[in-house]
Amino acid sequence: MKILLIHQNFPGQYKHLAPALAAQGHNVVALTPKVDKPTKWMGVNVVPYKIGGKPAQGLHPWLVDFETKLLRGHSCYVAAIQIKNQGFTPDIILAHHGWGESLFLKDVWPTARIGLYCELYHLNDYPFVGFDPEFPSRDAAQDGLRLRLKNLNNRLHFEFAEAGISPTRFQAETFPKAMLDRITVSHDGIDTQAVQPNPDAKLQVGADRVLTRDDEVITFINRNLEPYRGYHIFMRALSKLLASRPNAHVVLIGGDEVSYGARPPGDKSWKQMYIDEVRPQISDPDWARVHFLGRVPYNVFLSMMQVSRAHVYLTYPFVLSWSLMEAMAAGAPIVASSTEPVREVLRDGENGLLVDFFDQDAIVERVCEILDNPDLTTRLRAQAREDVVATYDLKSVCMPRQLEWVNALATLPLREALA
């Protein structure tokens, strides 16, 4: 088959699927603004395009989000016409449609089946809205109106897409039933052969400091350190955590930007804002045991998980981080927020310990529970890895399921783009 992949940050969620399709002998092309010139990656022909157009001035704020998607969708449409004119006509289009790029591809190739990567449908009730009282909506009465427009991109895509795939049940079930009926739940997969425990792992956290499993290491990670992933809660627990564990080192990985939610007020990053809030409560010797590594290469992240004696994962009711399953696969004992996406993966006392997202004291207590109980640590490590291998292993579970979904997509009745 001829298969076209659409992702603004290719390979993104197609990191494993794209090479697997190419290895099966399919002609796989990826269209993305991420690269500057045509290239070959893992058997995939990667074709660049530029995002054109300028945002209009004075738009209603609710329309700004969709205008961005419209500009991306039109730019991708222009690029699609070009590769069509060069003779490429896909049988299947796989698209992460969250940024709008695939809005008009059915108009270019009416006979192509389209499969969407369904990350999230924006719901307007608690806990999806109003979960964190520290950051109330500016106009809660109108959130439903705003989010209805934010979902316009989802709705337009489901008018013409044949099917969707979603990595977790929680994410899939945010979509309305009419859409959910076309969505298959299958995680992207964790390479549990590459991500596994290593008792000899070492983590460099300073010019003269290397941490190992012999050290008491507490870890925390966000792509960017921000409230959606509980950074503010973890930082406010830090003073008590350091006082309770005088020999522990706390290692944080994450950038200074914003991945989800609003930007912080003022000129500071969320990271710096909460450092400034808690630093006066922490002595210099204790602060010397806190290590911010920023964004790191994957092998450093993996070493961090392998040396971790207690890994804290917090999240709003939102898209689940790959890092949680990777932590489980690496054998890191986990203390996590008892929010719905987490409960899909973790069972309290069996393969991790759960806490209320906002309960800083409980976070400290449960971290100490792990650190003070080697038998509990051993049991949690083993069960967490066993569960990931059984449910989320890339090669034995997730990749076969994704390939089966692609093959089934090719046989589905065509849906026409609405005029």
Long-range contacts (C-beta under 8 A, 24 or more apart in sequence): 1-26, 1-27, 1-90, 1-91, 1-92, 1-410, 2-26, 2-27, 2-29, 2-88, 2-89, 2-90, 2-91, 2-92, 3-27, 3-28, 3-29, 3-90, 3-91, 3-92, 3-93, 3-94, 3-406, 4-29, 4-30, 4-31, 4-88, 4-90, 4-92, 4-93, 4-94, 4-105, 4-112, 5-29, 5-30, 5-31, 5-44, 5-93, 5-94, 5-95, 6-30, 6-31, 6-32, 6-76, 6-93, 6-94, 6-95, 6-96, 6-97, 6-101, 6-102, 6-105, 7-32, 7-95, 7-96, 7-101, 8-32, 8-33, 8-34, 8-72, 8-96, 8-99, 8-101, 9-34, 10-34, 10-35, 10-46, 11-41, 11-44, 12-96, 13-96, 13-117, 13-167, 13-188, 14-94, 14-96, 15-188, 16-188, 16-189, 16-191, 16-394, 16-398, 16-399, 17-94, 17-188, 17-399, 17-402, 17-403, 17-406, 18-42, 18-44, 19-43, 19-44, 20-399, 20-402, 20-403, 21-403, 21-406, 24-403, 29-83, 29-88, 29-90, 31-76, 31-79, 31-80, 31-83, 31-101, 33-72, 33-75, 47-79, 47-83, 49-75, 49-76, 49-78, 49-79, 50-75, 51-75, 52-78, 62-145, 62-146, 62-149, 62-150, 63-149, 65-149, 65-150, 66-100, 66-149, 66-150, 66-152, 66-153, 68-99, 68-100, 69-99, 69-100, 69-103, 69-153, 70-100, 70-103, 71-100, 72-99, 72-100, 72-101, 73-100, 73-101, 73-102, 73-103, 73-104, 74-103, 74-104, 75-101, 76-101, 76-102, 76-103, 76-104, 76-105, 77-103, 77-104, 77-105, 77-107, 77-108, 80-104, 80-105, 80-108, 80-109, 81-108, 84-108, 84-109, 91-410, 92-406, 92-409, 92-410, 94-406, 95-157, 97-153, 97-154, 97-157, 97-161, 98-153, 100-153, 102-157, 103-153, 103-156, 103-157, 106-160, 106-416, 106-417, 107-417, 110-414, 110-416, 110-417, 111-414, 113-162, 113-163, 113-409, 113-410, 113-412, 113-414, 114-157, 114-160, 114-161, 114-162, 114-163, 115-161, 115-162, 115-163, 115-164, 115-165, 115-405, 115-406, 115-409, 116-157, 116-158, 116-161, 116-163, 116-164, 116-165, 117-164, 117-165, 117-166, 118-164, 118-165, 118-166, 118-171, 118-172, 118-175, 118-179, 118-183, 119-166, 119-167, 119-171, 119-319, 120-171, 120-174, 120-318, 120-319, 121-151, 121-154, 121-174, 121-175, 121-176, 121-179, 122-147, 122-150, 122-151, 122-154, 122-174, 123-147, 123-174, 124-148, 127-316, 127-317, 127-339, 127-340, 128-174, 128-317, 131-316, 131-317, 132-227, 132-316, 132-358, 134-227, 134-232, 135-227, 135-261, 135-262, 154-179, 158-182, 159-415, 159-417, 159-418, 160-415, 160-416, 160-417, 160-418, 161-415, 162-409, 162-412, 162-413, 162-414, 162-415, 163-405, 163-408, 163-409, 163-412, 165-402, 165-405, 167-320, 168-320, 168-341, 168-344, 168-345, 169-344, 170-317, 170-320, 170-340, 170-341, 170-344, 171-319, 171-320, 171-341, 184-401, 184-405, 186-398, 186-401, 186-402, 186-405, 187-325, 187-391, 187-392, 187-398, 188-322, 188-394, 188-398, 188-402, 189-392, 189-393, 189-394, 189-395, 189-397, 189-398, 189-399, 189-402, 190-322, 190-325, 190-326, 190-329, 190-388, 190-392, 190-393, 190-394, 190-398, 191-394, 191-395, 192-329, 192-385, 192-388, 192-389, 192-392, 192-393, 192-394, 193-395, 194-302, 195-302, 195-305, 195-326, 195-329, 195-330, 196-329, 196-330, 196-331, 196-385, 197-306, 197-330, 197-331, 197-381, 197-385, 198-303, 198-306, 198-330, 201-302, 201-303, 201-306, 201-307, 202-303, 202-307, 203-251, 203-300, 203-303, 203-304, 203-306, 203-307, 204-300, 205-249, 205-251, 205-291, 205-293, 206-291, 209-249, 209-291, 211-249, 211-251, 211-307, 212-307, 213-306, 213-307, 213-309, 215-247, 215-249, 215-307, 215-309, 216-245, 216-247, 216-248, 216-249, 216-309, 216-371, 217-248, 217-249, 217-251, 217-304, 217-307, 217-308, 217-309, 217-310, 218-245, 218-248, 218-249, 218-250, 218-251, 218-308, 218-309, 218-310, 218-311, 218-312, 218-367, 218-371, 219-250, 219-251, 219-252, 219-253, 219-304, 219-305, 219-308, 219-310, 219-311, 219-312, 219-332, 220-250, 220-251, 220-252, 220-253, 220-254, 220-311, 220-312, 220-313, 221-252, 221-253, 221-254, 221-301, 221-304, 221-313, 221-321, 221-323, 222-253, 222-254, 222-255, 222-259, 223-254, 223-255, 223-259, 223-321, 224-254, 224-255, 224-256, 224-257, 224-258, 224-259, 224-270, 224-271, 225-252, 225-254, 225-255, 225-256, 225-269, 225-270, 225-271, 225-274, 226-258, 226-259, 226-260, 226-261, 226-270, 226-271, 227-261, 227-270, 227-316, 228-259, 228-260, 228-261, 228-315, 228-316, 228-318, 229-260, 229-314, 229-315, 229-316, 229-321, 230-313, 230-314, 230-315, 230-316, 230-337, 230-357, 231-270, 231-271, 231-274, 231-314, 232-270, 232-274, 233-314, 233-357, 233-358, 233-360, 233-363, 234-312, 234-314, 234-363, 235-274, 235-275, 235-277, 235-278, 236-274, 236-277, 236-278, 236-360, 237-360, 237-361, 237-363, 237-364, 238-278, 238-282, 238-290, 239-278, 239-281, 239-282, 239-286, 240-360, 240-361, 240-364, 241-363, 241-364, 241-367, 242-282, 242-286, 242-289, 242-290, 243-286, 244-364, 244-368, 245-367, 245-368, 245-371, 248-289, 248-371, 249-289, 249-290, 249-291, 250-289, 250-290, 250-291, 251-291, 251-293, 251-304, 251-308, 252-290, 252-291, 252-292, 252-293, 253-293, 253-294, 253-295, 253-296, 253-300, 253-301, 253-304, 254-294, 254-295, 255-294, 255-295, 256-294, 260-318, 301-326, 302-326, 302-330, 305-330, 305-331, 305-332, 306-330, 306-331, 306-332, 308-332, 308-333, 309-333, 309-370, 309-371, 309-377, 310-334, 310-335, 310-367, 310-370, 310-371, 311-335, 312-336, 312-363, 312-367, 313-337, 313-342, 314-357, 314-363, 315-339, 315-341, 315-342, 315-357, 316-357, 317-341, 320-344, 320-345, 325-388, 325-392, 327-384, 328-352, 328-384, 328-385, 328-387, 328-388, 329-384, 329-385, 329-388, 329-389, 329-392, 330-385, 331-381, 331-382, 331-384, 331-385, 332-381, 332-384, 333-370, 333-376, 333-377, 333-380, 333-381, 333-384, 334-380, 334-384, 335-363, 335-366, 335-367, 335-370, 345-387, 346-384, 350-380, 350-383, 351-380, 351-383, 351-384, 351-386, 351-387, 352-380, 352-384, 353-380
